[in-house]
């Protein structure tokens, strides 16, 4: 009996060690991937001069809005002052299951308002799919479709940039997306740092490496022809799922950091937790559902874009990467395994280089450094969210996030991609 127990303990220790090696391989590969994107995307991309033909493209801007009366007027006004020809620009607010004055205020600000009342199927994905079906019926001449969230402020060249990209042959385009209220709280500041790393550095790096850019949920543009062929998803993370659908269908998302959108983020930990739980739950569900198909298509056809999309799905968050590397390091020290110790130290160093180098390249280092003292509490909150998702207690439906100022929408603020509050001006490159 003693021998069996000893043998069982040996087998268990061996399994734990191999699990640690597998985790280390995943974390190290992710860190190397991020470093490659940093090296490729540390400098702003160059932008060609505007195509004259783009001035003749009809653009429809869809603005999904659920009880957004606090900021919808400003959002519509900003979209109405775009530098694209006004007679070729349709700003359409989707008043989705609203119980406030969103529809009336949007119409007064100059938008076309489509009201949707379907209490059994709420959510941004459902609202956009419904609006696209109506768009093809009522405005079949549309050449490009832009999607901007109701709490976002857009640069004046957003629609013209999207139109130029589509006229130049892009299937879809994603503009830079930043936080407008980074200075309001440490939580918002740290979220701004995360946005800079994901929405600027990673996106720019993927573009320079010839990979399709992710979709960020707002500031997105699509060829109307492509949207007629690829059905819009209804999931909690409809933007990422649309990115996967486009990739598997052979379409590519271009990145344009010469145009941008900004929005306020939650200023308290509790508010941020609600939003993060929704994002992480949706991403976990999507990865489980889509990753096998993406990998099979990448292997069977040699499709590099599918492989790149798979890499994004399996990429751990910065919180999980740091916590995982520290756990592996502790295991390596306790088991006197030099390979685990060396690998985890290298992963931590690579991640630190990516974060600090990326924030410096995106001009976000000053804002983020001031909030670093609050990083342990922020990280603990993120780990609790990940634990809830892993245990199956994540978000299962769309829930509106409370944002700046204690309301559900702090209102759009015209800002550059640094996330600093300021008066509207010509956009700068991240």
LOMIBA-415730 format. One record per residue (C-alpha): residue in three letters; z, x, y. Coordinates in steps of 0.2 Angstrom, whole numbers. Example, Ala and Ser with C-alpha at 12.3 -4.5 7.8 and 13.67 -1.06 7.14 Angstrom:
2
+------+-------+-------+-------+
! resn !     w !     u !     v !
+------+-------+-------+-------+
!  ALA !    39 !    62 !   -22 !
!  SER !    36 !    68 !    -5 !
+------+-------+-------+-------+
***
This chain:
430
+------+-------+-------+-------+
! resn !     w !     u !     v !
+------+-------+-------+-------+
!  UNK !     0 !     0 !     0 !
!  UNK !     4 !    14 !    12 !
!  UNK !   -12 !    23 !     8 !
!  UNK !   -22 !     7 !    12 !
!  UNK !   -12 !     4 !    28 !
!  UNK !   -16 !    23 !    33 !
!  UNK !   -34 !    20 !    29 !
!  UNK !   -35 !     4 !    39 !
!  UNK !   -27 !    13 !    54 !
!  UNK !   -40 !    27 !    52 !
!  UNK !   -55 !    15 !    51 !
!  UNK !   -47 !     6 !    66 !
!  UNK !   -46 !    22 !    76 !
!  UNK !   -64 !    26 !    72 !
!  UNK !   -70 !     9 !    78 !
!  UNK !   -61 !    11 !    94 !
!  UNK !   -68 !    28 !    97 !
!  UNK !   -86 !    22 !    94 !
!  UNK !   -83 !     7 !   105 !
!  UNK !   -77 !    19 !   119 !
!  UNK !   -92 !    30 !   116 !
!  UNK !  -103 !    14 !   118 !
!  UNK !   -94 !     9 !   134 !
!  UNK !   -96 !    26 !   141 !
!  UNK !  -115 !    26 !   137 !
!  UNK !  -117 !    10 !   146 !
!  UNK !  -107 !    15 !   161 !
!  UNK !  -115 !    33 !   162 !
!  UNK !  -132 !    25 !   161 !
!  UNK !  -128 !    12 !   174 !
!  UNK !  -122 !    26 !   186 !
!  UNK !  -137 !    37 !   183 !
!  UNK !  -148 !    22 !   187 !
!  UNK !  -139 !    19 !   203 !
!  UNK !  -141 !    37 !   208 !
!  UNK !  -159 !    36 !   205 !
!  UNK !  -161 !    21 !   216 !
!  UNK !  -150 !    29 !   230 !
!  UNK !  -162 !    45 !   230 !
!  UNK !  -177 !    34 !   230 !
!  UNK !  -170 !    22 !   243 !
!  UNK !  -160 !    32 !   255 !
!  UNK !  -174 !    32 !   269 !
!  UNK !  -181 !    16 !   277 !
!  UNK !  -198 !    10 !   271 !
!  UNK !  -213 !    11 !   282 !
!  UNK !  -221 !    -5 !   287 !
!  UNK !  -240 !    -8 !   290 !
!  UNK !  -246 !   -16 !   306 !
!  UNK !  -246 !   -35 !   305 !
!  UNK !  -262 !   -42 !   297 !
!  UNK !  -272 !   -53 !   309 !
!  UNK !  -276 !   -64 !   294 !
!  UNK !  -257 !   -68 !   292 !
!  UNK !  -258 !   -77 !   309 !
!  UNK !  -268 !   -90 !   301 !
!  UNK !  -257 !   -93 !   286 !
!  UNK !  -247 !  -110 !   285 !
!  UNK !  -229 !  -106 !   281 !
!  UNK !  -216 !  -119 !   276 !
!  UNK !  -198 !  -114 !   278 !
!  UNK !  -186 !  -124 !   266 !
!  UNK !  -168 !  -125 !   272 !
!  UNK !  -156 !  -132 !   258 !
!  UNK !  -141 !  -140 !   267 !
!  UNK !  -126 !  -149 !   260 !
!  UNK !  -114 !  -154 !   274 !
!  UNK !  -119 !  -140 !   286 !
!  UNK !  -117 !  -149 !   303 !
!  UNK !  -106 !  -134 !   310 !
!  UNK !  -121 !  -123 !   311 !
!  UNK !  -137 !  -132 !   306 !
!  UNK !  -143 !  -133 !   324 !
!  UNK !  -142 !  -115 !   327 !
!  UNK !  -151 !  -111 !   311 !
!  UNK !  -165 !  -123 !   315 !
!  UNK !  -167 !  -116 !   333 !
!  UNK !  -168 !   -98 !   326 !
!  UNK !  -182 !  -103 !   314 !
!  UNK !  -191 !  -113 !   327 !
!  UNK !  -192 !   -98 !   338 !
!  UNK !  -201 !   -87 !   325 !
!  UNK !  -215 !   -76 !   331 !
!  UNK !  -227 !   -84 !   319 !
!  UNK !  -239 !   -97 !   327 !
!  UNK !  -228 !  -113 !   329 !
!  UNK !  -242 !  -125 !   324 !
!  UNK !  -243 !  -116 !   307 !
!  UNK !  -224 !  -116 !   304 !
!  UNK !  -215 !  -131 !   296 !
!  UNK !  -196 !  -130 !   296 !
!  UNK !  -190 !  -142 !   283 !
!  UNK !  -171 !  -146 !   281 !
!  UNK !  -166 !  -153 !   264 !
!  UNK !  -151 !  -163 !   268 !
!  UNK !  -144 !  -164 !   250 !
!  UNK !  -131 !  -177 !   247 !
!  UNK !  -124 !  -175 !   264 !
!  UNK !  -109 !  -185 !   271 !
!  UNK !  -109 !  -178 !   288 !
!  UNK !  -121 !  -177 !   303 !
!  UNK !  -132 !  -163 !   295 !
!  UNK !  -148 !  -173 !   295 !
!  UNK !  -146 !  -180 !   313 !
!  UNK !  -142 !  -163 !   320 !
!  UNK !  -157 !  -154 !   311 !
!  UNK !  -169 !  -168 !   317 !
!  UNK !  -163 !  -166 !   335 !
!  UNK !  -165 !  -147 !   334 !
!  UNK !  -183 !  -150 !   329 !
!  UNK !  -184 !  -149 !   310 !
!  UNK !  -192 !  -160 !   298 !
!  UNK !  -178 !  -168 !   288 !
!  UNK !  -180 !  -173 !   270 !
!  UNK !  -164 !  -182 !   264 !
!  UNK !  -160 !  -182 !   246 !
!  UNK !  -147 !  -193 !   238 !
!  UNK !  -144 !  -189 !   220 !
!  UNK !  -125 !  -188 !   216 !
!  UNK !  -128 !  -185 !   198 !
!  UNK !  -138 !  -169 !   201 !
!  UNK !  -131 !  -159 !   216 !
!  UNK !  -134 !  -141 !   219 !
!  UNK !  -146 !  -129 !   228 !
!  UNK !  -158 !  -127 !   213 !
!  UNK !  -160 !  -145 !   211 !
!  UNK !  -163 !  -148 !   229 !
!  UNK !  -176 !  -134 !   230 !
!  UNK !  -185 !  -140 !   215 !
!  UNK !  -186 !  -158 !   222 !
!  UNK !  -192 !  -152 !   239 !
!  UNK !  -206 !  -141 !   231 !
!  UNK !  -213 !  -156 !   222 !
!  UNK !  -213 !  -166 !   238 !
!  UNK !  -220 !  -151 !   248 !
!  UNK !  -236 !  -150 !   236 !
!  UNK !  -239 !  -169 !   239 !
!  UNK !  -236 !  -170 !   257 !
!  UNK !  -242 !  -152 !   263 !
!  UNK !  -254 !  -146 !   250 !
!  UNK !  -262 !  -134 !   263 !
!  UNK !  -246 !  -123 !   263 !
!  UNK !  -250 !  -105 !   260 !
!  UNK !  -232 !   -98 !   259 !
!  UNK !  -215 !  -104 !   257 !
!  UNK !  -199 !   -96 !   264 !
!  UNK !  -182 !  -101 !   259 !
!  UNK !  -167 !   -98 !   271 !
!  UNK !  -149 !  -105 !   268 !
!  UNK !  -142 !  -116 !   281 !
!  UNK !  -129 !  -104 !   287 !
!  UNK !  -141 !   -90 !   290 !
!  UNK !  -148 !   -82 !   305 !
!  UNK !  -165 !   -75 !   303 !
!  UNK !  -174 !   -61 !   313 !
!  UNK !  -188 !   -67 !   324 !
!  UNK !  -201 !   -59 !   313 !
!  UNK !  -195 !   -66 !   296 !
!  UNK !  -209 !   -79 !   294 !
!  UNK !  -223 !   -68 !   300 !
!  UNK !  -217 !   -54 !   289 !
!  UNK !  -217 !   -65 !   274 !
!  UNK !  -235 !   -72 !   279 !
!  UNK !  -241 !   -54 !   280 !
!  UNK !  -235 !   -49 !   263 !
!  UNK !  -242 !   -65 !   255 !
!  UNK !  -259 !   -62 !   264 !
!  UNK !  -259 !   -44 !   258 !
!  UNK !  -258 !   -50 !   240 !
!  UNK !  -239 !   -51 !   237 !
!  UNK !  -233 !   -64 !   224 !
!  UNK !  -216 !   -65 !   233 !
!  UNK !  -206 !   -55 !   246 !
!  UNK !  -187 !   -53 !   249 !
!  UNK !  -181 !   -48 !   266 !
!  UNK !  -165 !   -38 !   269 !
!  UNK !  -149 !   -49 !   268 !
!  UNK !  -133 !   -44 !   277 !
!  UNK !  -116 !   -50 !   282 !
!  UNK !  -114 !   -56 !   300 !
!  UNK !   -95 !   -56 !   301 !
!  UNK !   -90 !   -40 !   293 !
!  UNK !   -77 !   -36 !   307 !
!  UNK !   -67 !   -52 !   305 !
!  UNK !   -57 !   -46 !   290 !
!  UNK !   -56 !   -33 !   276 !
!  UNK !   -63 !   -45 !   263 !
!  UNK !   -78 !   -48 !   274 !
!  UNK !   -80 !   -30 !   277 !
!  UNK !   -79 !   -25 !   259 !
!  UNK !   -92 !   -39 !   255 !
!  UNK !  -103 !   -32 !   269 !
!  UNK !  -102 !   -15 !   260 !
!  UNK !  -107 !   -23 !   244 !
!  UNK !  -122 !   -32 !   252 !
!  UNK !  -128 !   -15 !   260 !
!  UNK !  -128 !    -7 !   243 !
!  UNK !  -136 !   -21 !   233 !
!  UNK !  -147 !   -29 !   246 !
!  UNK !  -153 !   -13 !   255 !
!  UNK !  -151 !     3 !   245 !
!  UNK !  -155 !    -4 !   228 !
!  UNK !  -169 !   -16 !   234 !
!  UNK !  -177 !    -2 !   244 !
!  UNK !  -175 !    10 !   229 !
!  UNK !  -183 !    -2 !   217 !
!  UNK !  -197 !    -5 !   229 !
!  UNK !  -200 !    14 !   231 !
!  UNK !  -200 !    16 !   212 !
!  UNK !  -213 !     2 !   210 !
!  UNK !  -201 !   -10 !   203 !
!  UNK !  -200 !   -29 !   208 !
!  UNK !  -186 !   -32 !   220 !
!  UNK !  -172 !   -44 !   216 !
!  UNK !  -171 !   -61 !   224 !
!  UNK !  -155 !   -64 !   235 !
!  UNK !  -155 !   -83 !   237 !
!  UNK !  -160 !   -83 !   255 !
!  UNK !  -173 !   -74 !   266 !
!  UNK !  -185 !   -76 !   251 !
!  UNK !  -204 !   -79 !   253 !
!  UNK !  -217 !   -85 !   240 !
!  UNK !  -235 !   -87 !   238 !
!  UNK !  -238 !  -106 !   236 !
!  UNK !  -250 !  -103 !   222 !
!  UNK !  -236 !   -94 !   212 !
!  UNK !  -223 !  -107 !   215 !
!  UNK !  -235 !  -120 !   209 !
!  UNK !  -236 !  -111 !   192 !
!  UNK !  -217 !  -105 !   190 !
!  UNK !  -205 !  -120 !   190 !
!  UNK !  -190 !  -118 !   201 !
!  UNK !  -173 !  -116 !   191 !
!  UNK !  -158 !  -128 !   192 !
!  UNK !  -145 !  -115 !   187 !
!  UNK !  -130 !  -109 !   197 !
!  UNK !  -139 !   -93 !   200 !
!  UNK !  -156 !  -100 !   203 !
!  UNK !  -162 !   -85 !   213 !
!  UNK !  -159 !   -72 !   199 !
!  UNK !  -166 !   -84 !   186 !
!  UNK !  -182 !   -86 !   197 !
!  UNK !  -183 !   -67 !   198 !
!  UNK !  -183 !   -66 !   179 !
!  UNK !  -195 !   -80 !   177 !
!  UNK !  -207 !   -72 !   189 !
!  UNK !  -205 !   -55 !   180 !
!  UNK !  -209 !   -62 !   163 !
!  UNK !  -224 !   -72 !   170 !
!  UNK !  -231 !   -55 !   177 !
!  UNK !  -227 !   -58 !   196 !
!  UNK !  -219 !   -45 !   207 !
!  UNK !  -207 !   -47 !   221 !
!  UNK !  -210 !   -35 !   236 !
!  UNK !  -196 !   -29 !   248 !
!  UNK !  -197 !   -30 !   267 !
!  UNK !  -183 !   -22 !   276 !
!  UNK !  -192 !   -24 !   292 !
!  UNK !  -186 !   -42 !   293 !
!  UNK !  -169 !   -49 !   289 !
!  UNK !  -156 !   -63 !   287 !
!  UNK !  -138 !   -63 !   290 !
!  UNK !  -124 !   -75 !   286 !
!  UNK !  -105 !   -76 !   287 !
!  UNK !   -94 !   -72 !   271 !
!  UNK !   -77 !   -78 !   267 !
!  UNK !   -63 !   -70 !   276 !
!  UNK !   -49 !   -72 !   264 !
!  UNK !   -47 !   -67 !   246 !
!  UNK !   -45 !   -85 !   240 !
!  UNK !   -61 !   -90 !   248 !
!  UNK !   -70 !   -75 !   241 !
!  UNK !   -64 !   -78 !   224 !
!  UNK !   -72 !   -95 !   224 !
!  UNK !   -88 !   -88 !   228 !
!  UNK !   -87 !   -73 !   217 !
!  UNK !   -82 !   -84 !   202 !
!  UNK !   -98 !   -94 !   204 !
!  UNK !  -109 !   -79 !   205 !
!  UNK !  -101 !   -70 !   191 !
!  UNK !  -101 !   -85 !   180 !
!  UNK !  -119 !   -88 !   183 !
!  UNK !  -124 !   -70 !   180 !
!  UNK !  -115 !   -69 !   164 !
!  UNK !  -123 !   -85 !   157 !
!  UNK !  -140 !   -79 !   163 !
!  UNK !  -139 !   -62 !   155 !
!  UNK !  -134 !   -70 !   138 !
!  UNK !  -148 !   -82 !   139 !
!  UNK !  -162 !   -71 !   146 !
!  UNK !  -158 !   -53 !   141 !
!  UNK !  -165 !   -54 !   123 !
!  UNK !  -181 !   -61 !   129 !
!  UNK !  -183 !   -48 !   143 !
!  UNK !  -180 !   -33 !   131 !
!  UNK !  -191 !   -40 !   118 !
!  UNK !  -206 !   -42 !   130 !
!  UNK !  -202 !   -25 !   137 !
!  UNK !  -203 !   -17 !   120 !
!  UNK !  -217 !   -27 !   113 !
!  UNK !  -229 !   -26 !   128 !
!  UNK !  -223 !   -10 !   136 !
!  UNK !  -219 !   -20 !   152 !
!  UNK !  -209 !    -9 !   164 !
!  UNK !  -205 !   -23 !   175 !
!  UNK !  -197 !   -32 !   161 !
!  UNK !  -187 !   -17 !   157 !
!  UNK !  -182 !   -15 !   176 !
!  UNK !  -176 !   -33 !   176 !
!  UNK !  -166 !   -31 !   160 !
!  UNK !  -158 !   -16 !   169 !
!  UNK !  -152 !   -27 !   183 !
!  UNK !  -145 !   -40 !   171 !
!  UNK !  -134 !   -28 !   161 !
!  UNK !  -129 !   -18 !   177 !
!  UNK !  -110 !   -19 !   179 !
!  UNK !  -102 !   -23 !   196 !
!  UNK !   -95 !    -9 !   205 !
!  UNK !   -77 !   -16 !   201 !
!  UNK !   -81 !   -16 !   182 !
!  UNK !   -89 !     1 !   182 !
!  UNK !   -74 !     9 !   191 !
!  UNK !   -61 !     0 !   180 !
!  UNK !   -71 !     4 !   164 !
!  UNK !   -73 !    22 !   168 !
!  UNK !   -54 !    24 !   172 !
!  UNK !   -50 !    15 !   155 !
!  UNK !   -62 !    26 !   146 !
!  UNK !   -54 !    41 !   155 !
!  UNK !   -37 !    36 !   150 !
!  UNK !   -42 !    33 !   132 !
!  UNK !   -50 !    50 !   131 !
!  UNK !   -34 !    59 !   138 !
!  UNK !   -23 !    50 !   126 !
!  UNK !   -34 !    54 !   111 !
!  UNK !   -38 !    72 !   117 !
!  UNK !   -57 !    68 !   116 !
!  UNK !   -65 !    80 !   128 !
!  UNK !   -82 !    71 !   127 !
!  UNK !   -74 !    55 !   133 !
!  UNK !   -65 !    63 !   147 !
!  UNK !   -80 !    73 !   153 !
!  UNK !   -91 !    58 !   152 !
!  UNK !   -79 !    47 !   162 !
!  UNK !   -76 !    60 !   175 !
!  UNK !   -95 !    62 !   178 !
!  UNK !   -97 !    43 !   179 !
!  UNK !   -83 !    41 !   192 !
!  UNK !   -91 !    56 !   202 !
!  UNK !  -108 !    48 !   201 !
!  UNK !  -102 !    31 !   206 !
!  UNK !   -93 !    38 !   221 !
!  UNK !  -108 !    48 !   226 !
!  UNK !  -118 !    32 !   225 !
!  UNK !  -106 !    21 !   235 !
!  UNK !  -103 !    34 !   249 !
!  UNK !  -121 !    40 !   250 !
!  UNK !  -127 !    22 !   250 !
!  UNK !  -116 !    16 !   264 !
!  UNK !  -120 !    31 !   274 !
!  UNK !  -139 !    28 !   272 !
!  UNK !  -137 !    10 !   276 !
!  UNK !  -126 !    13 !   291 !
!  UNK !  -111 !     4 !   284 !
!  UNK !   -99 !    18 !   281 !
!  UNK !   -88 !    16 !   297 !
!  UNK !   -86 !    -3 !   294 !
!  UNK !   -81 !    -1 !   275 !
!  UNK !   -70 !    14 !   278 !
!  UNK !   -59 !     4 !   289 !
!  UNK !   -56 !    -8 !   275 !
!  UNK !   -53 !     4 !   261 !
!  UNK !   -34 !     2 !   262 !
!  UNK !   -36 !   -16 !   256 !
!  UNK !   -48 !   -10 !   241 !
!  UNK !   -34 !   -11 !   228 !
!  UNK !   -30 !   -29 !   231 !
!  UNK !   -49 !   -34 !   232 !
!  UNK !   -52 !   -25 !   216 !
!  UNK !   -38 !   -34 !   207 !
!  UNK !   -45 !   -50 !   213 !
!  UNK !   -62 !   -46 !   207 !
!  UNK !   -55 !   -41 !   190 !
!  UNK !   -46 !   -57 !   188 !
!  UNK !   -63 !   -66 !   191 !
!  UNK !   -71 !   -56 !   178 !
!  UNK !   -57 !   -59 !   166 !
!  UNK !   -59 !   -78 !   169 !
!  UNK !   -78 !   -77 !   166 !
!  UNK !   -76 !   -66 !   150 !
!  UNK !   -63 !   -79 !   143 !
!  UNK !   -75 !   -94 !   146 !
!  UNK !   -66 !  -101 !   161 !
!  UNK !   -79 !   -97 !   174 !
!  UNK !   -88 !  -109 !   186 !
!  UNK !   -99 !  -122 !   177 !
!  UNK !  -107 !  -130 !   193 !
!  UNK !  -111 !  -127 !   211 !
!  UNK !   -95 !  -128 !   222 !
!  UNK !   -97 !  -126 !   241 !
!  UNK !   -88 !  -110 !   247 !
!  UNK !   -76 !  -110 !   262 !
!  UNK !   -82 !   -97 !   274 !
!  UNK !   -76 !   -89 !   290 !
!  UNK !   -63 !   -98 !   301 !
!  UNK !   -57 !  -109 !   287 !
!  UNK !   -72 !  -121 !   287 !
!  UNK !   -85 !  -122 !   275 !
!  UNK !   -98 !  -114 !   287 !
!  UNK !   -94 !  -102 !   301 !
!  UNK !  -111 !  -105 !   308 !
!  UNK !  -125 !   -93 !   309 !
!  UNK !  -124 !   -78 !   320 !
!  UNK !  -139 !   -68 !   326 !
!  UNK !  -135 !   -50 !   320 !
!  UNK !  -144 !   -35 !   313 !
!  UNK !  -142 !   -29 !   295 !
!  UNK !  -126 !   -20 !   300 !
!  UNK !  -117 !   -37 !   301 !
!  UNK !  -112 !   -34 !   319 !
!  UNK !  -110 !   -49 !   330 !
!  UNK !  -122 !   -48 !   345 !
!  UNK !  -135 !   -57 !   355 !
!  UNK !  -152 !   -60 !   347 !
!  UNK !  -164 !   -45 !   349 !
!  UNK !  -179 !   -37 !   340 !
!  UNK !  -174 !   -33 !   322 !
!  UNK !  -170 !   -15 !   317 !
!  UNK !  -173 !    -7 !   300 !
!  UNK !  -158 !    -5 !   289 !
+------+-------+-------+-------+
***
